[in-house]
Amino acid sequence: MARLIDGKEISKQIKDELKEEVGRLSRKGVKICLAVIQVGKDPASSVYVNNKKKACAYIGIDSRAYELPENISEEELVGLVERLNADDSVNGILVQLPLPAHIDEDRIIRTISPDKDVDGFHPVSVGRLWLGEKGFVSCTPAGIIELLKRSGVEIEGKECVIVGRSNIVGKPMAALLLRENGTVTVTHSRTEDLKEVTKRADILIVAIGKKEFITSEYIKEGAVVIDVGIHRDENNHLCGDVNFTQAEPLASAITPVPGGVGPMTIAMLMNNCVESVRSQEES
Ligand code: NDP
C-alpha cells in the first residue's frame, strides 16, 4: 500500500511558515501587497481568486482586487498592469487566466514586470528558471518539488518521467527536476509507447488533463506517483489524471485528488509573494 502524500497538511505547514516570516517582516515595517486582476465573472476563476485572497489574508499579505468587466479592452488592461508595475506599494501582480477571447493573454503576461511576476509565466522568469538563475517559478511545479522534498522523496539520480509538456506544468517541472539532479524524460501526445516510458519512472508526474488516464499498466512497482489533474467523475466527485484505485497498490507513495497537488499551488503563490520582498531585502 502506498504512503499518501498529504498536500493539505504540507501546504498548511508552508503557509504557517510564511505567516511567521510575514509577521517578522511586518514588525520591521515591510509590507507585502499582491494585486489580483480578474476580468469577467467566470465562476471557476472567481473561486480561484477568492481562495487566493483568503490565503493572503491568512498569511498577512495585503491583497488588492481589480474586478474588471468582461468587455474591457486589451489596451485598458495593459494600462492597468503598467500602472501596477510602476506602483512601488505593489510587490506581485497576478492576472487570473483564462482571459476573454478578445484579449491576447501572451501580451498581458509579457506586460507584467518580471520582478512582480508571481505566477512565473513571463518569458524572463521561464528563461531564468532554465538558466538556474533566481526568479519566480510557476506555482504548481514548484509545489510538487516541495511535496517531494517534505515527504522525504529523493530526486537526485532518479528516473523522473513527466506526462504532459504544458508551459505551466510539464515544462517548468522538467527544469525543476533537472535542477534537483533528477534524470528527466518529458512525454506528450506524440510519445510512442507511453507505457514503456512511464514504467521506467521512479517518480511519475502526470499532467495530461485526461480523467483517470494512467492505470496500473503505466506504473512501475514502488514508483512515487504525483497526480496534477483535476476532474469530476460521474458522481461529481473530484478525481485526477491517475486512476487512484489501480495506482495506489503499486506505488510507494502517491498524491490523492483532492488534497494532493491542488493546495500546494496557492501555498507556492504565497511563497512567491514573500520571495518578491526577500529578494528586495537581499539586494
Ligand atoms: P494541457 O492541456 O495544457 O497539457 C496537457 C499535456 O498532456 C499536453 O502536453 C499533451 O500533449 C499531453 N497529452 C494529452 N494527451 C496525451 C496522451 N494521450 N498521451 C501523452 N500525453 C498526452 O494541461 P495542463 O498542463 O494545463 O493541465 C493538466 C491537468 O492538470 C489538467 O487536468 C488541469 O486541470 C490540471 N492542473 C492542475 C493544477 C493544480 O493546481 N492542481 C494546476 C494546473 C493544471 P501535447 O503537448 O502533445 O498536446
Boltz pocket constraint, residues with backbone or C-beta under 6 A from the ligand:
constraints:
  - pocket:
      binder: B
      contacts: [[A, 140], [A, 163], [A, 164], [A, 165], [A, 166], [A, 167], [A, 168], [A, 169], [A, 170], [A, 187], [A, 188], [A, 189], [A, 190], [A, 191], [A, 194], [A, 206], [A, 207], [A, 208], [A, 209], [A, 210], [A, 227], [A, 228], [A, 229], [A, 230], [A, 231], [A, 241], [A, 261], [A, 262], [A, 265]]
      max_distance: 6.0
